Amino acid sequence: MTSSKIPAATVDRSEDIAPVEDVVILGTGFIGLPLALLLADHGKQVVGVDIDQNLVRAINDRTLNIDEEKLQELLGKASVEENLVAKTEPTEGDAFIISVPTPLTEPNKSPNLSYIRDALESIRPYLKPGDLINIESTIPPLACNETVVPFLEDAGFTPGEDVQLAHSPERILPGNVFEELIANDRVIGGIDEPSQRRAAEIYRPFLEGEIYYTDLLSAELCKLMENTFRDVNVALANEFALIGEELGIDMSNVIDLANNHPRVDILMPGIGVGGHCLPIDPWFLNEVDPEHTNLITSARRINDKMPDVAAKKIRRAIADCADPTIVALGGAYKPGVDDCRNSPARQIVADLRDDGYRVSHYDRYVDTMAYDDLRSVLEAESPDVVVQLVPHSETAAELEAQRRDLEEAGIQLLQFGVGNPVAP
């Protein structure tokens, strides 16, 4: 493996690197659309491709309504109006950026590369010598060499000679997408140095972080190791919390004490791990080397069982309430976002409903679960129990303001994320 670091502002733009002016982005979801907007705002001619016709229409007529201030601002700018168009089929371009999901197949937890393959197949008629194919999607180790390279060869191209191939995995945090797209360092793996440097041309107009050049496999592993590191550390905190439960002690206080040590930084436990990356990416490593991923898979299983642990705590807490009506607050996978992918909160509600509990589920950030005023929700539902699953700051503040009213009305309040993180 070789790697090098170059500040984005000083990326070499020598004449042997062809410019990237026309960009085709496959997938206009959580990552693809923000990237398309940034590139269009910086003067690139961008075609955003998605199989969702309603999304394509909403992008083109500027009616897309997403609770993301920066996205709405960019969508309305004249530069984006001029330079960005969405389509359901690709066109020719200088660079094709593939930003589609790579979910797991169930129950064997293997990576599903069908979206990657479909995206590659869709650009086959439009590929020409000199084009750059840049994979932004998170992919398992060796996917570039075992899936993308054979596809390109089958299409009649030799990667590194006829076309260029790079992998630059997205590394952003939902809820802070644009700041992280601009400020985060960018790892770019390439099949050769010209591919690396050409891929850097895509990001150079807006990137403020540094660029790290490496090979394709190292770039694939880098993203997976980052998310696995976080997942394992969350699992460690959750396991500490379960030990505390067994011993009858709130382990969050003990974690605070331990973190006073200068070389200790234990995370806070919680009701589980959600989102699109952390619950999935560690399994990609297990797929290529099951013999040496015991710690990684154990951590995954610890985090996966936390929603069940939380649901059991709720059942015990309301055991004295006959046939309770429950209002559950929070459906996103973490506070402050509307992203419900692999949400532990939704799994908890599903478990309770499977047990026959009547649960009304709300989240102020999620369109399909939204509400304007908590008091009106409580008046409409007349619950016996209110459970805060996700501590959005506004939700926590509303509950605190109404705590006395809830007590006087005899409504039981259970809050995860307040005090002991794993006890309501």
N, C-alpha and C positions, 0 to 999 in steps of 0.2 A: 504494500500500500504506500502511496505517496500522497502528501497533502501540502498545501501552501495557503498562506493567508494574504489577501490583498484588500485594502480598504476600497469600498465600492466607488468612492469618488475618484480613485486613481486607477480604475480598471483600464488595462491596456486596450486601446482602440486602434491598434495598428491596422494598416490597410489590408492585411491578409484576412482580417475578420470581416465577413460580409455583414452589413447592417441588418437589423431586424425591424422592419417597419410594419409589415402585415402579419398580425398574430391571430391565430384561430385557437380558441379555448374550448375544449371539450368538457362540458359540465359547468353549469352556471349556478352552483349551489353555494354552500357556506364559504368556500374558498375561491372558486372560479369567478363568481360575480364580482366580489371586491377587487380581485386582481384585474379583471376586465375593466372595471371603472377607473382604477388607478392608471392603467396603461392608456386608456382612451383620453383621460384628462391630461396626460403628458404627450399627446400628439400621435400615439400609435393608432393605426387603423385596426380595429379589433372586431372580430366576429365571435360572438358567444353562442355556442351550440348546445342545445339541450333537447331531450326527447319530450319534455313537458311543454306541450303547445300553449297551455295557459300561462306558464312562466315566460315563454318567449314573447307572447303577446303583451304581457304586463311590462316586460323590459322595454319593448319597442314603443309602446304608447305611454310609457312613464307612469303607469298606474300601480306599479309594484309598491305595496305598502308593507314595509318591514320596520319594526321598532328599532332602528339603528340610524341615529342622526346623521352620521357621516355618509352613510350609504344614500340616504334620501337627498342629502346636499349634492353629492356627486351626480346622482341620477338626473338632477335638474340642471346641471351646468351645460352651457352652450358647447363647450369642448367635447363633452361626452355625447351630447345630442348629435354632434357632427361626426364623431369618430367611432361610435359603438352601434352595432346592429346585432340583434339576436336572430338566430335561425334554428330550424330543426335539422338541417343538414349542413355538413362542413362545406367550405370552399377552399380554393387554393390560398396559400399564404407562405410567408418566409419561415414561420415557426408554428408548430402545433403543440399546444400545452394540454396535457391530459390531466384533468382534475375531477375524477369520478370516484365513487366509493369503492372500497375493497372490504366488504363485510365478511363475516364468518359463515361457513356452512354449519348447520346444526344437525345432529348433536356432536359431531366429531371435532368441531372448532378448527376446521381447516380454512385457509384463506380462499375466498371466492373471487377469482380473477376475471369473471365473465364480463364485468363492466369495462375492465381494461381491454379485454379482447374485442368487445363490441366497439369501443372507441377507436381502437387501432383499425379494425375492419372498415369503419366508416370513413377513415381518411385515405384508405388505399387508393381510390380513384383520383385523389387530388395530390398525391405525393409526387415530387419531381426532384431530380438531382439538385443538391445544394440545400435542401430543406433541413430544418432542425426539428427533432422530436424530443420534447422535454416532458418527463413524467413528474407531475407534482403530487400525484396520489401517493399515499403511504402504501408500500408494497412489501411483500416478504423478501428475505434475502435471496438473491440469485434470480429474482423475477425479470430483471432487465436482460440478463444473459440467457435465461431459459425460456422466456416468453416473448419479449419485445424484439430481441435480435433475430430469432428464427422467423418471426412475422415479417420483419423488414427484408430478410433474405428471400423469403417466399414471394414477397412483392417485387423482387428483382433488384434490390438495393444491397450494397455492402456498407453496413454502418461504419463510419470512420473514413470511408472513401467517397461513396455516392451521397450519403446523407449523414447528418450528425445526430448523435444520441446523448442525452443528458438526463440525469435524475436530480431534481432539486426539491426535496420533500418540504411541504408546508410545515411550519413550526409555530402556528399561532394559537392563541387562547380565545375560545368563543367569548364574546362580550367585549373584546378588546382587539378586534380583527385588524382594523386599519393601522392603528399605532404599531402593532406587532409586525404587520407586513412591511411597514416602512423602517422601523427601528431595529428589528431583530437581525442578527447575523444570518447569512444565507450560506448553507452548505450546498455546493454544486459538484456532483459526481459526473464524470463524462467517460465515454468510451475512449476518448483521446483528449489531448490538450485543446485542440481547436473547438471540439464540442463543448468543453467546459467554458472556454472564453466566449463562445457565441451565446451560450445560455446566459452568461452574465450580462450580455447586452439587453436581454429582456428586462432585467430588474434594475439596471443602472439608472434609468430616468428618475426613479423615486427612492431607491434604497439608500438608507443612511447607515445601516450596519455594515460590518465587514463581510467579505466573501471568502469562504474557505473552499479551495479546490481539492478534489480528491477523485478516487475512482468510483465506479458505479456501485460495487458491493459495499464499500465503506459508507457511501451516502445512504444506502438502504438500511444498513445496520445502525447508523447514527440516530436516525429518527426513532427506530424501534427501541434502542437502548435508552434514549431520553425518557420515553413514556413508561418503559418497564421500570426504570429507576424510581419514578414517581409512584407507580402502582405498588411496587414492593414496599416502599416507605409508608404508604398509606396502610397497607396490610399489617405492617409491624405495629403501627399505632392502634389499629383495630384489634389486633391480638392482645396488646397490652390492656386495652379496655375490657376485653372478654375475661382476662385474668382478674382484673379488678372486680368485675361482676361476681366472679366465683368467690372472691375473698371479701366481698361486701364493702368495697371502697371505690369512691369516685376517682378513677385513674387520671382524669384531666388535671387534677391538682398535683398529682405525683409527676405527671409529664412536665408541668410548669417548673416544679422543683428540679427535675433532671436537666431541663434545658438551661438552667443557670450554669451548667458546666460549659466551658468554652468550646469543647469539641463535640457537643451533643445538640442535635436539633430535631427532636421528635415531633412529628406532625400531630394534629388533632384527629382523633377517631371520628367516625360518622356513621351514617346509615347505609353507606355503600359507595361505590364508584360508578359514575355514569359518563355520558358523552360518547363521542364516536371513536376516540383513540384509546384511552387507557384500558377499557374492558376488552379491547380487541387486539391491539398491537402485540402484547406479550405472547399471545398464542402463535403469532407468526414465527417467533424465535423457536417456540416448542415444535413447530411443524418441521423445521429443518434440522433440529438436534434435540430430540426428546430425551436422550440420555443425560444431557447436561443442563436441563432446565427444571430441575426439581424445585429449587427455591422459587423460581418464577411462577410455576404452575400452582404451587402451594399458596403463594400470595394471591393469585387470581381467585382461587377457591375461597380463601378467607374473605376477600372483598365481596365475592358473589353471594356469600351466605348472610351478609349483614342486613339486607332488607328483611330476610326471614327472621333474624334476631329482633329487629325493630318491630315487626308485626306481632311477634309473641309478646313483647313488652306491652304493646297496646292492648292486646287481649287480656293480659293479666291486670292491667291498670283499670279496665272497665268491666271486670268480671262481675262486680256487684250491681251493674246496671242492666236490667232486663230489656232485651230487644232495643238497644240504643240506636238513635239516629246520630250519625257522625258527619261532621263537616271536616274534611281534610284540606289543609291549605299548603300549596306548593306541589307543582308537578314537574318543574324543571329539574335538571340533574344537579344543579348547584345554585346558590343564591345569586341574584342579580342578572340572570339570563333567561331567555325564553326557550332554550334548547332542551327538548325532552328525550333526546336519543338515549336509550339504555338507562332511563331515569330510575334510580332506586325508589323514589317516592311513588312512582306509578306502579311499580311492582308490589310495594306494600299495600296500596289501595286494592290492587287486583287480588292479592292474597286474602285481604279482609272480606272483599265481596264474595270470593269463592267460599268463604266460611259462613256466608249468609248475612253478614252485616250490611246494613243500609248506609252507604257512604256517598256523600256528595263531594265532588272533588273540584277545587278551584285553584287557580294560580293567576295572580294579577298580571303576569308577563306573557302568559301563553294565550294566544287568540281564542282557541276553542274552550278555554277554561276561565276566561278573564272575568273580572268583576270591577266595578268602580268604587264601591263603598262596602266595607265589611259589615257595617251595621245592617244594611239592607239585605245582605246575604243571610245573616243570623235571623232577621225577622221573617224572611221567606222560608227558611229551612227549619226553624225552631229545633235546633239540635240539642241532644243531651250531652254530646261530647264535641269539642273542637280540638283537632290535632294539627299542630304546626309541624309539617314534615321538612319544609325548606325555609330556612330563616332569611327570606328576603328582608332587607332592613325596613321597608315600609310596612310589611306584614307584622313584623315583630313590634314596631312602634304602635300600630293600630291595636294589636292585642294588649299591649301594655296599657294603652289609654282606656281600654274597655275592661280591664281586668276586674275592677270592682263590680261593674254591671254584670259580668259573667258570673261572678261569685253569688251576687244577689239573686240572679235568675236560676241558680243551681246548675249551671252548665260547667261540666268538668273540662278543664283546659290542660292539654298535654303538649309540651313543646320540646321537640328535638332541636339541638343546636343552642340551647340555653342551659348553662350550668353543665352537668354531665352530658357530653355530646351524644352518648348512646342510650340515655335514659330519658323518657319523656316526663 
